[in-house]
Amino acid sequence: MSRETKNVIEVKNFVMRFGDKEVIHDLSFAVKRGETFGFLGSNGSGKTTTLRALLGIYEPTAGELLINEQKYDVAGNTKIGYLPEERGLYKKEQVLDVMIYFGQLKGMTRAAASDFSLKYLAKVGLNGYETSRIDKLSGGQQQKVQLGITIMNDPELLILDEPTKGFDPVNQRLLMDIILDLQQRGTTVMMVTHQMDEVEKLCDRVLLLKDGIAKEYGTVASVRKKYGGKHMEDIFIKIYGGIDGENEDETNGHFSLSGLAKSQKRKK
Amino acid sequence: MKKKLFGHNFAVVYRFEVVRTLKKKSFWVTMLAFPILITAVFGIAFYAGNQSDTASANLAKEKFSIGVTDNSNVISGTIIKQTGATKITDKNTGMAKVKAGKLDAYFYYPKNLAKDKVEIYAKNVGIFDNSKYQAVAQSLLQSSALAKTSPEVVAILGSKINFDVQTFQDGKSYNPMMEMIAPGVFLVLFYLIIATFGGQMMNAVVEEKENRVSEMILTTIKARTLIIGKIFAFLTLILIQMLVIVSLVAIAYLLLRNNLNLPSFALSQIPLNPGRIITSFIIFMAALLLYSGLLVAIGAAMPTAKEANQFFAIPMLLIFAPLYVAPMLITSVKTPMISFLTFFPFTAPVPLMLRNAVGNLTAIETIIGFSILTITAIIIFVIAARLFQTGAVEYSKKLSLKNVFKKK
């Protein structure tokens, strides 16, 4: 098997249940080495739950979630960069201390983590902030630190959960540059995003998840072809719009209050 | 990948927690506040004592004119002369002289001192200095009584007789109070640690949730290792604090012992019973692990430090409750209540350590008690790790055990 086609992530018959509620139903997909994979879906469709189960934060109810053919183990050999949806840092600690701490947790030596952190902070315009407390930084500056931590161990697999959520345009651009740079270096990227222009620009393949079920799965080109060459955003709205057939025809995929008004009239 | 004793990344967490705490000013301020407070209290007491002694000495030296009518016949004529007081035959004359400013004070001693009051009439010299009149009137009585009494009777009445009690057990000298000291140190230490650091232990893992760091952390380290790393870091910091405090107190004691008239401790006279000391130590360690786990588990289940702190009273109550029956723990150990308190894991630390210190804990009871503490500590740690793992991404919800085990 060639390097490009070997699967880095394999999810087989994954089922996740919280109490009596099943949120993921028999989900299977794979992410190939070196590709950028868009893991898409509306809010509450089960994307973050899948990522958490993949990374061992949740225990799956059934099925297998493998990274490099093994269940993820914090002490394993795969170098992962994970940017979760819920973000934060140790607010009372100094920037450099926090970066070194995470670097060491990711298997770097103290010296290597320190060296990377200083270079990264200088590159993103945060030189001089090494000894500042995290809570003294602006929101945008904290995001930069968090991005640095995500990529500091030169990850072979980058998992990003809504990476641009809450990011200002400057940091969005920074993130995109980082992803492009890592892509060129052969890093496998799995990203959850609602930005469909990013998907078209960056992703090789996508999976569209709805209510825990895979609705579409394939290359961006094949999915677009299936929907008559529509842009990903239109396809997303088609699948997740929440607009019933009648309204969709009238509004051409856009939400309109007129349908609601009609329903109100009917009720009367 | 080689297996590490405490799990992958234990050393990284341990070092980070210790170093970042040592770098905080609040850690040193809190630590130094205790000996400084103790020194300040002693200093104030010493200063107040000195001031009081000086004031008393000044009062005693102060000369003022006194008139005395003694119907009790207790006051000695010699002592009246020595104080420069004048005898006055009736109360009205004495009162009139005070009112006219011819006398500073007039003391009227009634016939029956046991029944009637000594009456004092005097010139007002202020709220504090007015007390000198009663002191002098009392002094006249005491000096006169002592002059008529033998030194032995004076010593008996003043409870100044010294006793030397020696008790024996198995043919050897045995002082139960002294025997308690060495093993009892662990009980005091346990209280101090939980009372001082319990809140911090409880908040150990809340920080990760409050700061939304837990999800990232859990992709680099197991919840169990993180918790153990934090607990060990805490124990190290506690040890550092104790060493610094004990050193400072010892230095202050040596420097100020003579100035403050502090009692001298002969440490060599404290009996050291190795069996009891070792038993106390292992119970102390197991109890510390149990309560560390319990506090961390409470913290792991709560979304914020504020909510976690509301539950701090529960472990404190469980620790302090057995103290209410402390006399029974010493004398009535065969009762069902004492057995319950000794073997119920969350109340067991104090009864086990106290009973071991006084010497009424049998070997079998020690083994059972220690086993209960250790097994419960392990179970609590597993639950705490599970709570943290499950609760790591429940950023705004309290966790219940039911939910934790339902999600598996």
Interface residues (C-beta under 8 A of the other chain):
Chain A: F18 G19 R52 L55 G56 I57 Y58 E59 Y72 V74 A75 G76 N77 I80 Y82 P84 E86 R87 G88 L89 Y90 K91 E93 D97 Y101 F102 Q104 L105 K106 I149
Chain B: M1 G7 H8 N9 V12 V13 F16 R20 E207 N211 R212 V213 E215 M216 I217 L218 T219 T220 I221 K222 Q389 A392 V393 Y395 N403 K406 K407 K408
